[in-house]
Amino acid sequence: MSIKEDIHSQIVGGLANATFPINTPEKLLAAFPAGADTTCRSGDVSVTAGEAGGLLKESDFPFKNAKEVADVIVERAGL
């Protein structure tokens, strides 16, 4: 599994219990198990939900599901 796939699956897993749609960055961060401190790691790469949230734009919302969130984050992070 590539770093991109690994981080993607961790984001989806981290949002497994989230209620969608998620309409704001604050609600998205709150949906992660440890909030902004939730960390995804693969090899030497690590990213917190707070850091990933910085990659999102107002126009990205609302998110309909966890896969959509993960797709946007890994694409913008350049993984």
Stockholm file with secondary structure:
# STOCKHOLM 1.0

chainA/1-79         MSIKEDIHSQIVGGLANATFPINTPEKLLAAFPAGADTTCRSGDVSVTAGEAGGLLKESDFPFKNAKEVADVIVERAGL
#=GR chainA/1-79 SS CCHHHHHHHHHHHHTTTCCSCBCSHHHHHHHSTTGGGCEEEETTEEEEHHHHHTTCCGGGCSBCSHHHHHHHHHHHHTC
#=GC SS_cons        CCHHHHHHHHHHHHTTTCCSCBCSHHHHHHHSTTGGGCEEEETTEEEEHHHHHTTCCGGGCSBCSHHHHHHHHHHHHTC
//
